[in-house]
Structure formats: structure tokens, C-alpha cells
């Protein structure tokens, strides 16, 4: 079996209490799929920038996963694609 490798890069940007993330998946043939996520600190919460990073990145990866699933459904002619196999 041939091993494949896809790369995901995470880009983070912070502006005060707002954090934005972009997850960019690239395949060896140059195909790119992107997901985006955002987090905003509630003023009542403590200032923990890493929490904003984690939330924004998790949302970007979830968006990326949804886009990959949509691409798979499109490639199958809108046939059913299981959301999980575990």
C-alpha cells in the first residue's frame, strides 16, 4: 500500500480579544481546501490567549472537515457519505 501525505497549515491572527484561524489542506497534486474559524473572548472570562487559539483552530478544522465531506459528496454525484466511520 502506498502511503500518502496531506499537509494542513494553521494560520492564526489575533486582534484584541478576537482570534481568527485558517486551516489550509494541501495535497501532493496541489489541491487546496480551506476552513475558517473565529473566537471572541467574553469580557467576563479571564484573558487566556491560548484558549482563543484553541477554539478558533478547532472551528477552522471543523469547517475544513465539512468542506472535505462536501467535496466527497460532490465527487460521488451527491451520494451519501458517512460522516463517521468510528
VEXZA-373938 format. One record per atom (N, C-alpha, C): residue in one letter; x, y, z; residue number from 1. Coordinates in steps of 0.05 Angstrom, whole numbers. Layout:
N
@type A&x X&y Y&z Z&seq NUM
...
This chain:
86
@type X&x 17&y -23&z 0&seq 1
@type X&x 0&y 0&z 0&seq 1
@type X&x 18&y 25&z 0&seq 1
@type X&x 11&y 44&z -17&seq 2
@type X&x 26&y 69&z -19&seq 2
@type X&x 16&y 88&z 3&seq 2
@type X&x 35&y 99&z 18&seq 3
@type X&x 28&y 119&z 38&seq 3
@type X&x 25&y 146&z 24&seq 3
@type X&x 5&y 161&z 33&seq 4
@type X&x 1&y 188&z 23&seq 4
@type X&x 4&y 208&z 45&seq 4
@type X&x 11&y 232&z 38&seq 5
@type X&x 14&y 252&z 58&seq 5
@type X&x 1&y 278&z 49&seq 5
@type X&x -18&y 288&z 65&seq 6
@type X&x -30&y 313&z 61&seq 6
@type X&x -21&y 332&z 83&seq 6
@type X&x -18&y 357&z 77&seq 7
@type X&x -8&y 376&z 96&seq 7
@type X&x -30&y 396&z 103&seq 7
@type X&x -32&y 401&z 129&seq 8
@type X&x -51&y 422&z 139&seq 8
@type X&x -34&y 443&z 153&seq 8
@type X&x -37&y 468&z 144&seq 9
@type X&x -24&y 490&z 157&seq 9
@type X&x -45&y 507&z 171&seq 9
@type X&x -39&y 516&z 195&seq 10
@type X&x -57&y 532&z 210&seq 10
@type X&x -46&y 560&z 211&seq 10
@type X&x -62&y 580&z 204&seq 11
@type X&x -55&y 608&z 205&seq 11
@type X&x -72&y 622&z 226&seq 11
@type X&x -60&y 635&z 245&seq 12
@type X&x -74&y 649&z 267&seq 12
@type X&x -69&y 679&z 265&seq 12
@type X&x -90&y 694&z 271&seq 13
@type X&x -88&y 723&z 273&seq 13
@type X&x -104&y 732&z 297&seq 13
@type X&x -92&y 749&z 313&seq 14
@type X&x -105&y 760&z 337&seq 14
@type X&x -108&y 790&z 335&seq 14
@type X&x -131&y 799&z 343&seq 15
@type X&x -137&y 828&z 344&seq 15
@type X&x -152&y 833&z 369&seq 15
@type X&x -138&y 841&z 390&seq 16
@type X&x -150&y 845&z 416&seq 16
@type X&x -161&y 818&z 427&seq 16
@type X&x -187&y 818&z 432&seq 17
@type X&x -199&y 793&z 442&seq 17
@type X&x -210&y 775&z 420&seq 17
@type X&x -205&y 782&z 396&seq 18
@type X&x -215&y 766&z 373&seq 18
@type X&x -191&y 749&z 361&seq 18
@type X&x -197&y 724&z 356&seq 19
@type X&x -177&y 707&z 343&seq 19
@type X&x -189&y 694&z 319&seq 19
@type X&x -176&y 695&z 297&seq 20
@type X&x -185&y 682&z 272&seq 20
@type X&x -164&y 661&z 264&seq 20
@type X&x -174&y 639&z 254&seq 21
@type X&x -157&y 617&z 245&seq 21
@type X&x -165&y 608&z 217&seq 21
@type X&x -145&y 600&z 202&seq 22
@type X&x -150&y 589&z 175&seq 22
@type X&x -134&y 563&z 174&seq 22
@type X&x -148&y 541&z 167&seq 23
@type X&x -135&y 515&z 163&seq 23
@type X&x -134&y 509&z 133&seq 23
@type X&x -110&y 505&z 123&seq 24
@type X&x -106&y 501&z 94&seq 24
@type X&x -94&y 474&z 89&seq 24
@type X&x -110&y 456&z 77&seq 25
@type X&x -101&y 429&z 70&seq 25
@type X&x -90&y 430&z 41&seq 25
@type X&x -67&y 418&z 37&seq 26
@type X&x -55&y 417&z 10&seq 26
@type X&x -47&y 388&z 5&seq 26
@type X&x -55&y 378&z -19&seq 27
@type X&x -48&y 351&z -27&seq 27
@type X&x -24&y 352&z -46&seq 27
@type X&x -10&y 330&z -50&seq 28
@type X&x 13&y 330&z -67&seq 28
@type X&x 8&y 340&z -96&seq 28
@type X&x -17&y 337&z -105&seq 29
@type X&x -23&y 347&z -132&seq 29
@type X&x -30&y 376&z -133&seq 29
@type X&x -28&y 390&z -109&seq 30
@type X&x -33&y 419&z -108&seq 30
@type X&x -61&y 427&z -101&seq 30
@type X&x -79&y 407&z -97&seq 31
@type X&x -106&y 413&z -89&seq 31
@type X&x -105&y 427&z -61&seq 31
@type X&x -121&y 448&z -58&seq 32
@type X&x -123&y 462&z -33&seq 32
@type X&x -152&y 464&z -24&seq 32
@type X&x -156&y 459&z 1&seq 33
@type X&x -182&y 462&z 14&seq 33
@type X&x -177&y 478&z 39&seq 33
@type X&x -195&y 498&z 44&seq 34
@type X&x -191&y 516&z 67&seq 34
@type X&x -215&y 516&z 85&seq 34
@type X&x -210&y 519&z 111&seq 35
@type X&x -231&y 522&z 130&seq 35
@type X&x -225&y 546&z 148&seq 35
@type X&x -246&y 559&z 158&seq 36
@type X&x -241&y 583&z 175&seq 36
@type X&x -255&y 580&z 202&seq 36
@type X&x -244&y 593&z 222&seq 37
@type X&x -256&y 593&z 248&seq 37
@type X&x -250&y 619&z 262&seq 37
@type X&x -267&y 625&z 282&seq 38
@type X&x -264&y 650&z 296&seq 38
@type X&x -271&y 646&z 326&seq 38
@type X&x -258&y 661&z 343&seq 39
@type X&x -265&y 660&z 372&seq 39
@type X&x -263&y 689&z 383&seq 39
@type X&x -281&y 695&z 401&seq 40
@type X&x -281&y 721&z 414&seq 40
@type X&x -283&y 717&z 444&seq 40
@type X&x -265&y 729&z 459&seq 41
@type X&x -266&y 726&z 488&seq 41
@type X&x -289&y 741&z 500&seq 41
@type X&x -304&y 728&z 517&seq 42
@type X&x -325&y 740&z 532&seq 42
@type X&x -312&y 758&z 553&seq 42
@type X&x -320&y 783&z 556&seq 43
@type X&x -307&y 801&z 575&seq 43
@type X&x -307&y 790&z 604&seq 43
@type X&x -325&y 773&z 610&seq 44
@type X&x -326&y 761&z 637&seq 44
@type X&x -306&y 739&z 641&seq 44
@type X&x -294&y 729&z 619&seq 45
@type X&x -274&y 707&z 621&seq 45
@type X&x -246&y 718&z 625&seq 45
@type X&x -229&y 702&z 638&seq 46
@type X&x -201&y 712&z 641&seq 46
@type X&x -187&y 714&z 614&seq 46
@type X&x -167&y 730&z 612&seq 47
@type X&x -152&y 734&z 588&seq 47
@type X&x -132&y 711&z 585&seq 47
@type X&x -139&y 691&z 569&seq 48
@type X&x -121&y 668&z 563&seq 48
@type X&x -120&y 664&z 533&seq 48
@type X&x -101&y 678&z 520&seq 49
@type X&x -99&y 678&z 491&seq 49
@type X&x -99&y 649&z 479&seq 49
@type X&x -86&y 630&z 493&seq 50
@type X&x -84&y 603&z 482&seq 50
@type X&x -112&y 590&z 479&seq 50
@type X&x -131&y 598&z 496&seq 51
@type X&x -158&y 587&z 494&seq 51
@type X&x -171&y 597&z 469&seq 51
@type X&x -167&y 623&z 463&seq 52
@type X&x -178&y 634&z 437&seq 52
@type X&x -166&y 620&z 413&seq 52
@type X&x -140&y 614&z 415&seq 53
@type X&x -126&y 600&z 393&seq 53
@type X&x -138&y 572&z 389&seq 53
@type X&x -142&y 558&z 412&seq 54
@type X&x -153&y 531&z 411&seq 54
@type X&x -181&y 530&z 399&seq 54
@type X&x -198&y 549&z 408&seq 55
@type X&x -225&y 550&z 398&seq 55
@type X&x -226&y 557&z 368&seq 55
@type X&x -211&y 577&z 360&seq 56
@type X&x -211&y 585&z 332&seq 56
@type X&x -200&y 563&z 314&seq 56
@type X&x -179&y 550&z 323&seq 57
@type X&x -167&y 528&z 307&seq 57
@type X&x -187&y 505&z 305&seq 57
@type X&x -199&y 498&z 328&seq 58
@type X&x -218&y 475&z 327&seq 58
@type X&x -241&y 481&z 308&seq 58
@type X&x -250&y 506&z 307&seq 59
@type X&x -272&y 513&z 289&seq 59
@type X&x -263&y 514&z 260&seq 59
@type X&x -238&y 522&z 255&seq 60
@type X&x -227&y 521&z 228&seq 60
@type X&x -224&y 493&z 218&seq 60
@type X&x -215&y 475&z 236&seq 61
@type X&x -212&y 446&z 228&seq 61
@type X&x -240&y 433&z 223&seq 61
@type X&x -259&y 441&z 240&seq 62
@type X&x -287&y 430&z 235&seq 62
@type X&x -298&y 440&z 209&seq 62
@type X&x -293&y 465&z 202&seq 63
@type X&x -301&y 476&z 177&seq 63
@type X&x -287&y 462&z 154&seq 63
@type X&x -261&y 457&z 157&seq 64
@type X&x -246&y 443&z 137&seq 64
@type X&x -257&y 415&z 133&seq 64
@type X&x -264&y 401&z 154&seq 65
@type X&x -275&y 374&z 152&seq 65
@type X&x -302&y 374&z 137&seq 65
@type X&x -318&y 394&z 143&seq 66
@type X&x -344&y 397&z 129&seq 66
@type X&x -340&y 401&z 99&seq 66
@type X&x -320&y 417&z 92&seq 67
@type X&x -315&y 423&z 64&seq 67
@type X&x -305&y 398&z 50&seq 67
@type X&x -287&y 382&z 63&seq 68
@type X&x -278&y 357&z 52&seq 68
@type X&x -301&y 338&z 47&seq 68
@type X&x -319&y 336&z 67&seq 69
@type X&x -342&y 319&z 63&seq 69
@type X&x -360&y 328&z 40&seq 69
@type X&x -364&y 354&z 37&seq 70
@type X&x -379&y 364&z 15&seq 70
@type X&x -366&y 358&z -12&seq 70
@type X&x -339&y 361&z -12&seq 71
@type X&x -325&y 354&z -37&seq 71
@type X&x -328&y 324&z -44&seq 71
@type X&x -327&y 307&z -23&seq 72
@type X&x -331&y 278&z -28&seq 72
@type X&x -359&y 272&z -39&seq 72
@type X&x -379&y 285&z -27&seq 73
@type X&x -407&y 281&z -37&seq 73
@type X&x -409&y 290&z -65&seq 73
@type X&x -397&y 313&z -72&seq 74
@type X&x -398&y 323&z -99&seq 74
@type X&x -384&y 304&z -118&seq 74
@type X&x -361&y 293&z -110&seq 75
@type X&x -346&y 274&z -127&seq 75
@type X&x -362&y 249&z -132&seq 75
@type X&x -379&y 241&z -113&seq 76
@type X&x -395&y 217&z -116&seq 76
@type X&x -422&y 223&z -129&seq 76
@type X&x -426&y 247&z -138&seq 77
@type X&x -451&y 254&z -151&seq 77
@type X&x -473&y 259&z -130&seq 77
@type X&x -466&y 271&z -107&seq 78
@type X&x -484&y 277&z -85&seq 78
@type X&x -495&y 252&z -72&seq 78
@type X&x -480&y 230&z -74&seq 79
@type X&x -488&y 206&z -60&seq 79
@type X&x -482&y 208&z -30&seq 79
@type X&x -492&y 190&z -14&seq 80
@type X&x -488&y 192&z 14&seq 80
@type X&x -459&y 187&z 22&seq 80
@type X&x -449&y 203&z 40&seq 81
@type X&x -422&y 199&z 50&seq 81
@type X&x -424&y 198&z 80&seq 81
@type X&x -415&y 176&z 93&seq 82
@type X&x -418&y 174&z 122&seq 82
@type X&x -401&y 196&z 135&seq 82
@type X&x -412&y 208&z 156&seq 83
@type X&x -397&y 229&z 170&seq 83
@type X&x -376&y 218&z 188&seq 83
@type X&x -380&y 193&z 197&seq 84
@type X&x -360&y 180&z 215&seq 84
@type X&x -359&y 150&z 209&seq 84
@type X&x -336&y 139&z 213&seq 85
@type X&x -333&y 110&z 209&seq 85
@type X&x -325&y 97&z 235&seq 85
@type X&x -325&y 112&z 257&seq 86
@type X&x -318&y 100&z 282&seq 86
@type X&x -341&y 101&z 302&seq 86
